[in-house]
Amino acid sequence: MANDLTLAVRQMGGRIFGGYAELLRMPHTARFAVGSVLACMPFPMVGMTITISVQHYYGNYTLAGALTAVQAIALAITEPLLGGLVDRFGQRRVSIPTILVWIVASTALISCITARAPEWILFCLTPLLAAIPPWGGMSRTRWTHLLHGDRIRTDRALSLSGVLDECMWVVGNPLSSILAVISGLLAFSVTGLCVVIGALMFLTETTTEPPSQTDLARTAGLTRAEYRRREAERAAGLRPAGAGHSGSLATGSIWGPGLVAVCATWFGLGAFQSAAGISIIAFATEQHLRQYTGFVFACFSLSSLTGAIVYGARNWASPLWKRFYVCLAVVNIGLGSFMFAHNLWTIMVIYLVIGVCQAPTWINGNQLMLHLVPPSRFTEGVAWMGAMNSIGGSAGSALAGVVIDRTGSYGGFLTVTALALGSLAIAFMGFRQIRQGTENPVLTEVSV
């Protein structure tokens, strides 16, 4: 009986993790995949550290929300720019100077916060924290380059990236809340160490780096502008009649109805999730449980990690657009129910239940990008999706910060509910464009 149970567990583990293990056994892939996750640690740690540190030293959530909003706006501006530069000139050439700017800026900001410097100085330094290379997009670009249009393994690789991202959030959220309560300087130091180690792992792995547009254009004997135009024309030629274009053939732009619909959806997603984060911190502070906020967020990430593992292990037969809307609705409605929670542990339970759809939502969004942008501009497309999420997050955190200072955490949760329902409405406004976009060929199959 025991042997049968052990065999069943092994078989199940093989079905779930076998595909991921196969990807990580490919030469050099584990190094860049893990390195990109370590280098992304500013995402779960910096926002939490700024919120807790500013509230501690300055005593209000409005300033904390405004600073996180400024950082999010700066991220929204710089991510597409950096993503475009990476696609054009290469990953290492863009990433190294960007990392140096972030290290200097983060050191200066936390020093000013602990010294209670004038607020205008904080607003000047915070935008520089957006100097973060698009590690997630660069890692996913390496996978699509290595797998050469293998749709099943490409989808699984994107799911693996989602799994590793959720591991980062599971560790980063509680770690940042604990370290920030002890010392904001300590939290930023640990974050900086992760950035340096992750960047070294990722950038020194040169054999998997995809060629830049400059390299591809030089090989084809074209200018970069001519190459981008030719690539857009070839991608458009694969689309079925009446499907429309993802961008302008005259300019080689990636923008089109499908991409606009996805980016608008990600704006709403960022708005209510960011508002939920600052509202939970305020709620926990009112209950004198602020030190446990990181663990609450970690429950969401742990549940999301579970969802990513299971979701990516299966080859789905249902259309991508259906899976996209189902997962999105679960997350939106679930977070909108926070206004009915009476204690922090209820929120934790809700997070555990709905978190299984969080990572699949992002995985579906990344897969949509494969249908909407040419392969050599995939990093830029993913960066635009993240940028709109950051813009929405800035709006949500700023709005929630003002409401919380006036009405308390319950007002923040009301804001979350309104934003969540509004976000779902925005998503369904782009239903036709998103459904139509998934009927196009996967553009990673385009040979250019």
C-alpha positions in Angstrom: 0.0 0.0 0.0 2.8 2.4 1.0 4.7 1.5 -2.2 1.6 2.2 -4.3 1.1 5.6 -2.7 4.8 6.5 -3.2 4.6 5.5 -6.9 1.4 7.5 -7.3 3.1 10.6 -5.7 6.1 10.2 -8.0 4.0 9.9 -11.1 2.0 12.9 -10.2 5.2 14.9 -9.4 6.6 13.8 -12.8 3.5 15.0 -14.6 3.5 18.4 -12.8 7.3 19.1 -12.6 8.7 17.0 -15.4 8.1 19.6 -18.0 9.7 22.3 -15.9 12.7 20.1 -15.1 13.2 19.4 -18.8 13.5 23.1 -19.4 15.9 23.8 -16.6 18.1 20.9 -17.7 18.7 22.7 -21.0 22.3 24.1 -21.0 22.6 27.5 -19.3 18.9 28.0 -18.7 18.7 27.6 -15.0 21.4 30.3 -14.5 19.6 33.1 -16.3 16.1 32.0 -15.1 17.1 32.1 -11.4 19.3 35.2 -11.9 16.4 37.2 -13.4 14.3 36.4 -10.4 16.9 37.5 -7.9 17.5 40.7 -9.8 13.8 41.5 -9.7 13.7 41.6 -5.9 13.1 45.4 -5.9 9.6 44.8 -7.1 8.3 43.0 -4.0 10.6 44.8 -1.5 11.0 48.4 -2.4 7.3 49.4 -2.3 6.7 47.7 1.0 9.9 49.2 2.4 9.0 52.8 1.3 5.5 52.5 2.7 6.6 51.2 6.2 9.6 53.4 6.5 7.9 56.6 5.4 4.9 55.9 7.7 7.3 55.3 10.6 9.5 58.4 10.1 6.9 60.9 8.7 3.7 59.5 10.2 1.2 59.6 7.3 0.0 57.3 4.5 -0.6 60.1 2.0 3.1 60.7 1.6 3.8 57.0 1.5 1.1 56.5 -1.2 2.4 59.5 -3.2 5.9 58.2 -3.2 5.0 54.7 -4.3 2.8 56.4 -7.0 5.7 58.4 -8.2 7.9 55.3 -8.4 5.1 53.5 -10.3 4.7 56.3 -12.7 8.5 56.4 -13.2 8.5 52.7 -13.8 5.7 53.1 -16.3 7.8 55.6 -18.3 11.1 53.8 -18.1 10.0 50.2 -18.6 8.9 50.5 -22.2 11.9 52.8 -22.9 14.3 50.2 -21.4 12.5 47.3 -23.1 12.8 49.1 -26.5 16.5 49.8 -25.9 17.1 46.2 -24.9 15.5 44.9 -28.1 17.5 47.4 -30.2 20.9 47.3 -28.6 21.1 44.1 -26.5 20.5 43.1 -22.9 24.0 43.7 -21.4 24.6 47.1 -23.0 21.4 48.5 -21.5 21.3 46.7 -18.1 24.8 47.5 -16.7 24.5 51.3 -16.5 20.8 51.0 -15.4 21.8 48.9 -12.4 24.4 51.4 -11.3 21.8 54.2 -11.3 19.5 52.1 -9.2 22.1 51.3 -6.5 23.1 54.9 -6.1 19.5 56.1 -6.0 18.3 53.6 -3.5 21.2 54.3 -1.1 20.4 58.0 -1.3 16.7 57.6 -0.8 16.7 55.5 2.3 19.4 57.7 3.8 17.1 60.7 3.4 14.1 58.9 4.8 15.9 57.9 8.0 17.2 61.4 8.3 13.7 62.9 7.8 14.9 65.0 4.9 12.4 67.5 3.4 9.7 65.8 1.4 10.7 67.4 -1.9 14.0 65.6 -1.8 12.2 62.2 -1.5 10.1 63.1 -4.5 13.3 63.9 -6.5 15.0 60.7 -5.6 12.1 58.2 -5.9 11.8 58.3 -9.7 15.4 57.1 -10.0 14.3 53.8 -8.4 12.6 53.0 -11.7 16.1 52.3 -13.2 15.4 48.6 -13.2 16.2 46.5 -16.3 13.2 44.5 -17.6 14.5 41.3 -16.2 11.3 39.4 -16.6 10.8 40.4 -20.2 14.5 39.7 -21.0 14.2 36.2 -19.4 11.1 35.4 -21.3 12.7 36.7 -24.5 15.6 34.3 -24.0 13.1 31.4 -23.6 11.3 32.2 -26.8 14.6 32.6 -28.6 15.9 29.2 -27.4 12.7 27.3 -28.1 12.4 28.5 -31.7 8.6 28.5 -32.0 7.9 25.3 -30.0 4.4 26.4 -28.8 4.0 23.8 -26.1 7.4 24.3 -24.5 7.2 28.0 -25.0 3.9 28.2 -23.0 5.5 26.0 -20.3 8.5 28.2 -20.2 6.3 31.3 -19.7 4.6 29.4 -16.9 7.9 28.5 -15.4 8.8 32.2 -15.4 5.6 32.9 -13.6 6.4 30.2 -11.0 9.8 31.7 -10.4 8.3 35.2 -10.1 5.8 34.0 -7.5 8.7 32.4 -5.5 10.2 35.9 -5.5 7.0 37.5 -4.1 6.6 34.7 -1.6 10.0 35.4 -0.2 10.2 39.2 -0.9 6.9 40.3 0.8 7.5 38.9 4.3 11.2 39.6 4.1 10.7 43.2 3.3 8.0 43.7 6.0 10.3 42.2 8.6 13.4 44.0 7.6 11.7 47.4 7.1 10.3 47.2 10.6 13.8 46.6 11.9 15.5 49.1 9.6 14.8 50.5 6.1 18.5 50.7 5.5 18.8 46.9 6.1 15.9 46.2 3.8 17.4 48.2 1.0 20.9 46.6 1.6 19.4 43.1 1.2 17.6 44.2 -1.9 20.7 45.6 -3.4 22.7 42.5 -2.7 20.0 40.4 -4.5 20.2 42.8 -7.5 24.0 42.5 -7.8 24.0 38.6 -7.5 21.1 38.2 -9.9 22.5 40.6 -12.4 25.9 38.8 -12.4 24.2 35.4 -12.9 22.0 36.7 -15.7 24.4 39.0 -17.6 27.4 36.7 -17.5 25.4 34.0 -19.2 26.0 35.2 -22.8 25.3 32.1 -24.8 21.5 32.4 -24.4 21.3 36.1 -25.1 19.2 36.7 -28.2 20.5 38.9 -31.0 19.4 42.6 -30.8 17.6 44.3 -33.7 20.9 46.0 -34.5 22.6 42.6 -34.9 19.7 41.2 -36.9 19.5 44.2 -39.2 23.3 44.1 -39.8 23.1 40.4 -40.7 20.3 41.1 -43.2 22.1 44.1 -44.7 19.4 46.5 -43.6 19.1 49.5 -41.4 17.3 48.9 -38.1 14.2 50.9 -39.3 14.1 48.9 -42.5 14.4 45.6 -40.6 11.5 46.6 -38.2 9.3 47.5 -41.1 10.0 44.3 -42.9 9.3 42.3 -39.7 6.0 44.0 -39.2 5.0 43.3 -42.8 5.8 39.6 -42.5 3.9 39.3 -39.2 0.9 41.1 -40.7 1.0 38.7 -43.7 0.3 35.7 -41.4 -2.9 37.2 -40.0 -6.3 35.9 -41.2 -8.4 38.2 -43.3 -10.4 40.6 -41.2 -8.2 40.1 -38.1 -6.7 43.5 -38.3 -3.1 44.5 -37.6 -1.2 44.7 -34.3 0.5 47.8 -35.5 1.2 50.3 -38.3 3.0 48.7 -41.2 4.3 52.1 -42.3 6.1 52.7 -39.1 6.6 49.2 -37.8 4.7 50.1 -34.6 3.5 47.3 -32.3 0.4 49.2 -31.3 -3.0 48.0 -32.3 -6.5 47.2 -30.9 -5.4 44.0 -29.2 -2.4 45.4 -27.5 -4.4 48.5 -26.4 -7.1 46.2 -24.9 -4.5 44.2 -22.9 -2.7 47.3 -21.6 -6.0 48.9 -20.5 -6.8 45.7 -18.6 -3.4 45.7 -16.9 -4.0 49.4 -15.9 -7.1 48.4 -14.0 -5.4 45.3 -12.5 -2.6 47.5 -11.1 -5.0 50.1 -9.7 -7.0 47.9 -7.5 -4.2 45.5 -6.4 -2.0 48.5 -5.4 -4.9 50.0 -3.5 -5.5 46.7 -1.8 -1.9 46.5 -0.7 -1.8 49.9 1.1 -5.3 49.3 2.5 -4.2 46.0 4.1 -1.1 47.7 5.6 -3.4 50.3 7.1 -5.9 47.7 8.3 -3.1 45.7 10.0 -1.7 48.8 11.6 -5.1 49.6 13.1 -5.2 46.1 14.6 -1.6 46.4 15.8 -0.5 43.5 13.5 1.6 45.4 11.0 4.5 43.0 11.4 2.3 40.3 9.9 1.4 42.1 6.7 4.3 40.6 4.7 3.0 37.1 5.6 -0.5 38.0 4.4 0.9 39.1 1.1 3.1 35.9 1.1 -0.1 33.8 1.3 -1.3 35.4 -1.9 2.0 34.8 -3.6 2.2 31.2 -2.2 -1.3 30.5 -3.6 -0.4 32.1 -6.8 2.7 30.0 -7.0 0.6 26.9 -6.6 -1.7 28.1 -9.4 1.3 28.8 -11.7 2.8 25.3 -11.1 -0.4 23.5 -11.9 -1.5 25.8 -14.7 1.8 25.5 -16.6 2.0 21.7 -16.1 -1.1 21.2 -18.2 -1.6 21.5 -22.0 -4.9 23.4 -22.1 -7.4 22.7 -24.9 -9.7 25.6 -24.0 -9.2 28.9 -25.9 -6.7 31.3 -24.3 -9.2 34.2 -24.2 -11.6 32.1 -22.0 -8.9 31.2 -19.5 -7.8 34.8 -19.5 -11.3 36.2 -18.5 -12.1 33.4 -16.0 -8.8 34.0 -14.0 -9.2 37.7 -14.2 -12.8 37.6 -12.9 -11.8 35.5 -9.9 -9.0 37.9 -8.9 -11.1 41.0 -9.3 -14.2 39.8 -7.5 -12.1 38.2 -4.7 -10.1 41.3 -3.9 -13.3 43.3 -4.1 -14.7 41.3 -1.2 -12.1 42.6 1.2 -14.6 45.3 2.4 -16.5 42.5 4.2 -13.5 41.2 6.2 -13.4 41.9 9.9 -9.9 40.8 10.7 -6.6 40.2 9.0 -6.9 36.5 9.0 -10.0 36.6 6.9 -8.1 38.6 4.3 -5.4 35.9 4.4 -7.9 33.2 3.7 -9.4 35.2 0.8 -5.9 35.6 -0.6 -5.3 31.9 -0.3 -8.4 31.1 -2.3 -8.2 33.6 -5.1 -4.4 33.6 -5.4 -4.5 30.4 -7.5 -5.7 32.6 -10.4 -3.2 35.5 -10.0 -0.2 33.9 -11.7 -2.3 32.3 -14.5 -3.7 35.8 -15.2 -0.2 37.1 -15.8 0.9 34.0 -17.7 -2.2 34.4 -20.0 -1.2 38.1 -20.5 2.3 37.1 -21.6 0.9 34.5 -24.0 -1.3 37.2 -25.5 1.8 39.2 -26.2 3.1 36.3 -28.4 0.0 36.9 -30.6 0.2 40.6 -30.7 3.9 41.7 -31.2 6.7 40.5 -33.5 9.3 38.3 -31.8 12.2 40.8 -31.8 10.0 43.3 -29.9 8.6 40.9 -27.3 10.6 42.5 -24.5 9.1 45.9 -25.4 5.6 44.4 -25.6 5.9 42.9 -22.1 7.4 46.1 -20.8 4.3 48.1 -22.0 2.1 45.7 -20.3 4.1 46.1 -17.0 4.1 49.9 -17.6 0.4 50.2 -17.7 0.2 48.0 -14.6 2.5 50.5 -12.9 0.5 53.5 -14.0 -2.7 51.8 -12.7 -0.8 51.0 -9.5 0.3 54.6 -9.0 -3.3 55.8 -9.4 -4.6 53.2 -7.0 -2.1 53.7 -4.3 -2.3 57.5 -4.4 -6.1 57.4 -4.3 -6.2 54.8 -1.5 -3.6 56.7 0.5 -5.8 59.9 0.6 -9.0 58.0 1.4 -7.3 56.0 4.2 -5.9 59.1 5.9 -9.5 60.6 5.9 -11.7 57.5 6.6 -9.4 54.7 7.7 -8.8 51.3 6.2 -12.5 50.6 5.6 -12.6 53.5 3.1 -9.5 52.0 1.5 -11.3 48.7 1.0 -14.3 50.5 -0.5 -11.9 52.1 -2.9 -10.5 48.6 -3.8 -14.0 47.3 -4.5 -14.9 50.1 -6.8 -11.6 49.9 -8.6 -11.9 46.1 -9.0 -15.3 46.2 -10.5 -14.2 49.1 -12.8 -11.2 47.0 -13.8 -13.4 44.1 -14.8 -15.6 46.3 -16.8 -12.6 47.8 -18.7 -11.4 44.2 -19.4 -14.7 43.2 -21.0 -14.7 46.4 -23.1 -11.8 44.9 -24.9 -13.4 41.4 -25.2 -13.6 41.5 -29.0 -10.1 42.7 -29.6 -8.6 40.2 -27.1 -10.6 37.3 -28.5 -9.7 38.2 -32.1 -6.0 38.6 -31.1 -5.8 35.0 -29.9 -7.1 33.7 -33.2 -3.9 35.0 -34.9 -0.8 32.9 -35.4 1.7 32.8 -32.6 4.3 35.3 -33.8 7.2 33.4 -32.2 6.8 31.1 -35.2 7.7 33.9 -37.6 11.1 33.4 -39.1 12.7 36.8 -39.9 
